[in-house]
């Protein structure tokens, strides 16, 4: 018995030591991020362990207050208050359970011993190498599928990583890891290999927005942040641009995803070329039709941009018809209203199962103008902090989130919540301290 107690004391003593030197904290933060591609219950377990350690080890003397960390807490408070006016009480209660990390994780960060850039760099490093590992795993999985089926589609988009995981979300995770390798000053062969693997992975995932944003950010980095020679910059930038253009022009699945968006800007009701032989004709809806046409046909198809424009349009109609400007419908309470609009405009019923696919609109529709302004404030605070501190990975994260929120309701899914709030808290907490030093 005494031997067991001695062993337990040593274990707890070691845990205390690891917590004080912040090694355990870095492990727990990295674990939450690395398990994002896994099933939700694994991600939930890592979050629970992180929160338990954070609050058990919290001390009043360590408690920090940060304006940046107060914003997501305020957002959750507004979500909770929306119980007063929600039109779907059960859905709002369920949504509060899902969004609780917007409250708990910032509170946990407020209770940490002070963290510095080295601590954050460890987390980003482990996360980035893990994303390379996932990319290689999905490449191998796709090769095996291709050998068995002969279908080239297994290398692209949701087929590469599964619809449940979602190619867009995985592209976002891989994108941030990509910028770790990009900004590393002294790159080993392994670092360069990791960078190339992630570039290929992101292109195969075929998320148009992420590809364009990453390309712009890479050009920005080499134009304004990199310290390498001008000649080397030009060679790297030329290679990246040629690779990007070649991929869009010559890799059919990627080309088709870009071309269908370009076509919808110019042509109404173009024939969808991906129609299967046993289907009747399906017509692509243009941007003009998505915004103006009152009634649609069951065989009309909304490409990505047209669909998102239509979602903005029906939100505009809701604002005009419903008294939601200040309050919204309540957290997670807008879906039935979307279904009503889908039915009103005679869309194929399955479109009613999709949310707004726009975080700004999603928040405005559920929490009104005040929720919308809080989200804008969070994004403004984080990009401002990144720019002041000249922290390119922080800037890349902020820009990616600003653009991604235009096309995805990112904070409506557990993976999106965890990814956003952890990096938001890490970057802003460590850069808040640096910013204060700079301003002094």
KOLRO-797268 format. One record per residue (C-alpha): x, y, z; residue number from 0. Coordinates in steps of 0.5 Angstrom, whole numbers. Example, Ala and Ser with C-alpha at 12.3 -4.5 7.8 and 13.67 -1.06 7.14 Angstrom:
@x 25	y -9	z 16	i 0
@x 27	y -2	z 14	i 1
END
This chain:
@x 0	y 0	z 0	i 0
@x 6	y 5	z 2	i 1
@x 9	y 3	z -5	i 2
@x 3	y 5	z -9	i 3
@x 2	y 11	z -5	i 4
@x 10	y 13	z -6	i 5
@x 9	y 12	z -14	i 6
@x 2	y 16	z -14	i 7
@x 6	y 22	z -10	i 8
@x 12	y 21	z -15	i 9
@x 7	y 21	z -21	i 10
@x 3	y 27	z -18	i 11
@x 10	y 31	z -17	i 12
@x 12	y 30	z -24	i 13
@x 5	y 32	z -27	i 14
@x 6	y 39	z -22	i 15
@x 13	y 40	z -25	i 16
@x 11	y 39	z -33	i 17
@x 5	y 44	z -31	i 18
@x 10	y 49	z -28	i 19
@x 15	y 49	z -34	i 20
@x 9	y 49	z -39	i 21
@x 11	y 42	z -42	i 22
@x 4	y 39	z -40	i 23
@x 0	y 45	z -43	i 24
@x 3	y 44	z -49	i 25
@x 2	y 37	z -50	i 26
@x -5	y 38	z -48	i 27
@x -6	y 44	z -53	i 28
@x -3	y 40	z -59	i 29
@x -7	y 34	z -57	i 30
@x -14	y 38	z -58	i 31
@x -11	y 40	z -65	i 32
@x -8	y 34	z -67	i 33
@x -14	y 30	z -66	i 34
@x -19	y 34	z -70	i 35
@x -19	y 30	z -76	i 36
@x -21	y 24	z -71	i 37
@x -28	y 22	z -69	i 38
@x -32	y 27	z -65	i 39
@x -32	y 23	z -58	i 40
@x -24	y 23	z -59	i 41
@x -24	y 31	z -60	i 42
@x -29	y 31	z -54	i 43
@x -24	y 27	z -49	i 44
@x -18	y 31	z -51	i 45
@x -22	y 37	z -49	i 46
@x -25	y 35	z -43	i 47
@x -18	y 33	z -40	i 48
@x -15	y 39	z -42	i 49
@x -20	y 43	z -38	i 50
@x -20	y 39	z -32	i 51
@x -12	y 40	z -32	i 52
@x -13	y 47	z -33	i 53
@x -18	y 49	z -28	i 54
@x -15	y 44	z -22	i 55
@x -9	y 47	z -23	i 56
@x -12	y 54	z -24	i 57
@x -9	y 59	z -18	i 58
@x -12	y 66	z -17	i 59
@x -5	y 69	z -18	i 60
@x -4	y 67	z -25	i 61
@x -11	y 69	z -27	i 62
@x -10	y 74	z -33	i 63
@x -15	y 78	z -36	i 64
@x -15	y 80	z -44	i 65
@x -20	y 84	z -48	i 66
@x -19	y 79	z -54	i 67
@x -21	y 73	z -49	i 68
@x -27	y 76	z -46	i 69
@x -30	y 77	z -53	i 70
@x -31	y 69	z -54	i 71
@x -34	y 69	z -47	i 72
@x -39	y 75	z -49	i 73
@x -41	y 71	z -55	i 74
@x -43	y 65	z -51	i 75
@x -46	y 69	z -46	i 76
@x -51	y 72	z -52	i 77
@x -52	y 65	z -54	i 78
@x -54	y 63	z -47	i 79
@x -59	y 70	z -47	i 80
@x -62	y 68	z -53	i 81
@x -66	y 62	z -50	i 82
@x -70	y 68	z -48	i 83
@x -73	y 69	z -55	i 84
@x -71	y 63	z -59	i 85
@x -76	y 60	z -63	i 86
@x -73	y 53	z -62	i 87
@x -72	y 52	z -55	i 88
@x -69	y 45	z -56	i 89
@x -65	y 46	z -61	i 90
@x -62	y 52	z -58	i 91
@x -60	y 48	z -51	i 92
@x -57	y 43	z -56	i 93
@x -53	y 49	z -59	i 94
@x -51	y 51	z -52	i 95
@x -48	y 45	z -51	i 96
@x -44	y 44	z -57	i 97
@x -41	y 52	z -57	i 98
@x -39	y 51	z -49	i 99
@x -32	y 51	z -51	i 100
@x -33	y 58	z -53	i 101
@x -34	y 60	z -46	i 102
@x -29	y 54	z -43	i 103
@x -23	y 55	z -47	i 104
@x -22	y 62	z -46	i 105
@x -23	y 62	z -39	i 106
@x -18	y 56	z -38	i 107
@x -13	y 60	z -42	i 108
@x -14	y 66	z -37	i 109
@x -12	y 61	z -31	i 110
@x -5	y 59	z -35	i 111
@x 1	y 61	z -32	i 112
@x 4	y 66	z -37	i 113
@x 6	y 63	z -44	i 114
@x 11	y 65	z -49	i 115
@x 12	y 65	z -56	i 116
@x 17	y 58	z -55	i 117
@x 11	y 55	z -52	i 118
@x 6	y 57	z -58	i 119
@x 12	y 55	z -63	i 120
@x 12	y 48	z -60	i 121
@x 4	y 47	z -61	i 122
@x 4	y 49	z -68	i 123
@x 10	y 45	z -69	i 124
@x 7	y 38	z -67	i 125
@x 1	y 40	z -70	i 126
@x 4	y 42	z -77	i 127
@x 8	y 35	z -77	i 128
@x 2	y 31	z -75	i 129
@x -2	y 34	z -81	i 130
@x 4	y 32	z -85	i 131
@x 2	y 25	z -82	i 132
@x -5	y 25	z -84	i 133
@x -4	y 28	z -91	i 134
@x 1	y 22	z -92	i 135
@x -4	y 17	z -89	i 136
@x -10	y 20	z -94	i 137
@x -5	y 19	z -100	i 138
@x -4	y 12	z -98	i 139
@x -11	y 10	z -97	i 140
@x -13	y 14	z -104	i 141
@x -8	y 10	z -107	i 142
@x -10	y 3	z -104	i 143
@x -18	y 5	z -106	i 144
@x -15	y 7	z -113	i 145
@x -12	y 0	z -114	i 146
@x -18	y -3	z -112	i 147
@x -23	y 1	z -116	i 148
@x -19	y 5	z -122	i 149
@x -23	y 11	z -120	i 150
@x -19	y 17	z -120	i 151
@x -24	y 21	z -116	i 152
@x -21	y 18	z -110	i 153
@x -15	y 23	z -110	i 154
@x -20	y 29	z -110	i 155
@x -24	y 33	z -105	i 156
@x -29	y 29	z -100	i 157
@x -27	y 23	z -103	i 158
@x -20	y 24	z -101	i 159
@x -22	y 25	z -93	i 160
@x -29	y 23	z -93	i 161
@x -35	y 28	z -93	i 162
@x -36	y 27	z -85	i 163
@x -29	y 30	z -84	i 164
@x -30	y 35	z -90	i 165
@x -25	y 37	z -95	i 166
@x -25	y 44	z -93	i 167
@x -24	y 43	z -86	i 168
@x -18	y 39	z -87	i 169
@x -15	y 44	z -92	i 170
@x -16	y 49	z -87	i 171
@x -12	y 45	z -82	i 172
@x -7	y 43	z -87	i 173
@x -6	y 51	z -89	i 174
@x -4	y 53	z -82	i 175
@x 1	y 47	z -82	i 176
@x 4	y 49	z -89	i 177
@x 5	y 56	z -86	i 178
@x 9	y 54	z -80	i 179
@x 14	y 50	z -85	i 180
@x 14	y 56	z -90	i 181
@x 16	y 61	z -84	i 182
@x 21	y 57	z -81	i 183
@x 28	y 60	z -82	i 184
@x 32	y 54	z -83	i 185
@x 29	y 49	z -86	i 186
@x 31	y 42	z -86	i 187
@x 30	y 37	z -92	i 188
@x 24	y 34	z -87	i 189
@x 21	y 41	z -87	i 190
@x 22	y 42	z -94	i 191
@x 19	y 35	z -96	i 192
@x 13	y 37	z -91	i 193
@x 12	y 44	z -94	i 194
@x 11	y 40	z -101	i 195
@x 7	y 34	z -98	i 196
@x 2	y 40	z -95	i 197
@x 2	y 44	z -102	i 198
@x 0	y 38	z -106	i 199
@x -5	y 35	z -101	i 200
@x -9	y 42	z -101	i 201
@x -9	y 42	z -108	i 202
@x -12	y 35	z -108	i 203
@x -17	y 37	z -103	i 204
@x -20	y 42	z -108	i 205
@x -22	y 48	z -104	i 206
@x -22	y 54	z -108	i 207
@x -22	y 59	z -103	i 208
@x -16	y 56	z -99	i 209
@x -12	y 55	z -105	i 210
@x -13	y 62	z -107	i 211
@x -12	y 65	z -100	i 212
@x -6	y 61	z -99	i 213
@x -3	y 63	z -106	i 214
@x -4	y 70	z -104	i 215
@x -1	y 69	z -97	i 216
@x 5	y 66	z -100	i 217
@x 6	y 71	z -105	i 218
@x 5	y 76	z -99	i 219
@x 10	y 73	z -95	i 220
@x 16	y 73	z -100	i 221
@x 14	y 80	z -102	i 222
@x 14	y 83	z -95	i 223
@x 16	y 78	z -90	i 224
@x 22	y 73	z -92	i 225
@x 29	y 75	z -91	i 226
@x 32	y 71	z -97	i 227
@x 35	y 74	z -103	i 228
@x 31	y 77	z -108	i 229
@x 33	y 72	z -114	i 230
@x 31	y 66	z -109	i 231
@x 24	y 70	z -108	i 232
@x 23	y 70	z -115	i 233
@x 25	y 63	z -117	i 234
@x 20	y 61	z -111	i 235
@x 14	y 65	z -113	i 236
@x 15	y 63	z -120	i 237
@x 15	y 56	z -118	i 238
@x 9	y 57	z -114	i 239
@x 5	y 61	z -119	i 240
@x 7	y 56	z -125	i 241
@x 5	y 50	z -120	i 242
@x -2	y 53	z -118	i 243
@x -4	y 55	z -126	i 244
@x -2	y 48	z -128	i 245
@x -6	y 45	z -123	i 246
@x -12	y 49	z -125	i 247
@x -11	y 48	z -132	i 248
@x -9	y 41	z -133	i 249
@x -12	y 37	z -127	i 250
@x -19	y 35	z -129	i 251
@x -23	y 35	z -122	i 252
@x -19	y 42	z -120	i 253
@x -20	y 45	z -127	i 254
@x -28	y 43	z -127	i 255
@x -29	y 46	z -120	i 256
@x -26	y 53	z -122	i 257
@x -29	y 53	z -129	i 258
@x -36	y 51	z -126	i 259
@x -36	y 58	z -122	i 260
@x -33	y 62	z -127	i 261
@x -39	y 59	z -132	i 262
@x -44	y 61	z -127	i 263
@x -42	y 69	z -127	i 264
@x -43	y 69	z -135	i 265
@x -48	y 64	z -137	i 266
@x -55	y 62	z -134	i 267
@x -58	y 55	z -133	i 268
@x -52	y 52	z -137	i 269
@x -52	y 44	z -137	i 270
@x -48	y 41	z -131	i 271
@x -43	y 36	z -135	i 272
@x -42	y 32	z -129	i 273
@x -49	y 29	z -130	i 274
@x -49	y 21	z -130	i 275
@x -52	y 17	z -135	i 276
@x -58	y 15	z -132	i 277
@x -60	y 22	z -130	i 278
@x -64	y 27	z -133	i 279
@x -61	y 34	z -135	i 280
@x -59	y 38	z -129	i 281
@x -58	y 46	z -130	i 282
@x -53	y 50	z -126	i 283
@x -56	y 56	z -123	i 284
@x -52	y 63	z -125	i 285
@x -50	y 68	z -120	i 286
@x -55	y 73	z -123	i 287
@x -61	y 67	z -122	i 288
@x -59	y 66	z -115	i 289
@x -60	y 73	z -113	i 290
@x -66	y 75	z -117	i 291
@x -70	y 69	z -120	i 292
@x -76	y 67	z -116	i 293
@x -78	y 60	z -117	i 294
@x -73	y 54	z -119	i 295
@x -74	y 47	z -122	i 296
@x -73	y 41	z -118	i 297
@x -67	y 39	z -123	i 298
@x -63	y 46	z -122	i 299
@x -56	y 46	z -119	i 300
@x -53	y 51	z -115	i 301
@x -45	y 51	z -115	i 302
@x -42	y 53	z -109	i 303
@x -42	y 61	z -110	i 304
@x -49	y 61	z -113	i 305
@x -51	y 57	z -107	i 306
@x -48	y 62	z -102	i 307
@x -51	y 68	z -106	i 308
@x -58	y 65	z -105	i 309
@x -57	y 64	z -98	i 310
@x -55	y 71	z -97	i 311
@x -61	y 73	z -101	i 312
@x -66	y 69	z -97	i 313
@x -63	y 72	z -90	i 314
@x -64	y 79	z -93	i 315
@x -71	y 77	z -94	i 316
@x -72	y 74	z -87	i 317
@x -69	y 81	z -85	i 318
@x -75	y 84	z -89	i 319
@x -80	y 80	z -86	i 320
@x -78	y 78	z -79	i 321
@x -77	y 82	z -73	i 322
@x -70	y 79	z -72	i 323
@x -65	y 85	z -73	i 324
@x -63	y 86	z -66	i 325
@x -64	y 79	z -63	i 326
@x -64	y 74	z -69	i 327
@x -68	y 67	z -68	i 328
@x -64	y 64	z -63	i 329
@x -58	y 60	z -63	i 330
@x -58	y 54	z -68	i 331
@x -66	y 56	z -69	i 332
@x -65	y 59	z -76	i 333
@x -66	y 52	z -80	i 334
@x -73	y 51	z -80	i 335
@x -73	y 58	z -83	i 336
@x -68	y 56	z -89	i 337
@x -73	y 50	z -90	i 338
@x -79	y 55	z -91	i 339
@x -75	y 59	z -96	i 340
@x -73	y 53	z -100	i 341
@x -80	y 51	z -100	i 342
@x -82	y 58	z -102	i 343
@x -77	y 58	z -108	i 344
@x -79	y 51	z -110	i 345
@x -72	y 49	z -109	i 346
@x -70	y 41	z -109	i 347
@x -72	y 40	z -101	i 348
@x -65	y 37	z -100	i 349
@x -62	y 44	z -100	i 350
@x -66	y 46	z -94	i 351
@x -62	y 41	z -90	i 352
@x -56	y 46	z -91	i 353
@x -54	y 52	z -86	i 354
@x -53	y 59	z -89	i 355
@x -45	y 57	z -90	i 356
@x -43	y 64	z -88	i 357
@x -41	y 65	z -81	i 358
@x -43	y 72	z -81	i 359
@x -50	y 71	z -84	i 360
@x -51	y 65	z -79	i 361
@x -49	y 69	z -73	i 362
@x -53	y 75	z -75	i 363
@x -59	y 70	z -76	i 364
@x -59	y 67	z -70	i 365
@x -56	y 73	z -65	i 366
@x -58	y 79	z -69	i 367
@x -53	y 85	z -70	i 368
@x -50	y 84	z -63	i 369
@x -47	y 77	z -64	i 370
@x -45	y 79	z -71	i 371
@x -41	y 85	z -68	i 372
@x -38	y 81	z -63	i 373
@x -35	y 76	z -69	i 374
@x -33	y 82	z -73	i 375
@x -29	y 85	z -67	i 376
@x -26	y 78	z -65	i 377
@x -23	y 78	z -73	i 378
@x -21	y 85	z -72	i 379
@x -17	y 84	z -66	i 380
@x -14	y 78	z -68	i 381
@x -11	y 81	z -75	i 382
@x -9	y 87	z -72	i 383
@x -5	y 84	z -66	i 384
@x -2	y 79	z -72	i 385
@x 0	y 85	z -76	i 386
@x 3	y 89	z -70	i 387
@x 7	y 84	z -68	i 388
@x 9	y 82	z -75	i 389
@x 7	y 75	z -74	i 390
@x 6	y 72	z -80	i 391
@x 3	y 65	z -78	i 392
@x -2	y 69	z -74	i 393
@x -4	y 74	z -80	i 394
@x -5	y 67	z -84	i 395
@x -10	y 65	z -79	i 396
@x -13	y 71	z -79	i 397
@x -14	y 72	z -86	i 398
@x -16	y 65	z -87	i 399
@x -22	y 66	z -82	i 400
@x -24	y 72	z -85	i 401
@x -25	y 69	z -92	i 402
@x -27	y 62	z -89	i 403
@x -33	y 65	z -85	i 404
@x -36	y 68	z -92	i 405
@x -37	y 61	z -95	i 406
@x -37	y 56	z -88	i 407
@x -41	y 57	z -82	i 408
@x -35	y 55	z -79	i 409
@x -37	y 55	z -71	i 410
@x -43	y 51	z -72	i 411
@x -39	y 45	z -72	i 412
@x -34	y 42	z -67	i 413
@x -28	y 42	z -71	i 414
@x -29	y 49	z -73	i 415
@x -30	y 51	z -66	i 416
@x -24	y 48	z -63	i 417
@x -19	y 50	z -68	i 418
@x -21	y 57	z -68	i 419
@x -22	y 58	z -61	i 420
@x -15	y 55	z -59	i 421
@x -11	y 58	z -64	i 422
@x -15	y 65	z -63	i 423
@x -13	y 64	z -56	i 424
@x -6	y 62	z -56	i 425
@x -4	y 67	z -61	i 426
@x -8	y 73	z -58	i 427
@x -5	y 71	z -51	i 428
@x 2	y 71	z -53	i 429
@x 2	y 77	z -58	i 430
@x -2	y 81	z -53	i 431
@x 4	y 81	z -48	i 432
@x 9	y 83	z -54	i 433
@x 4	y 88	z -56	i 434
@x 4	y 92	z -49	i 435
@x 12	y 92	z -50	i 436
@x 12	y 95	z -57	i 437
@x 7	y 100	z -55	i 438
@x 11	y 102	z -49	i 439
END
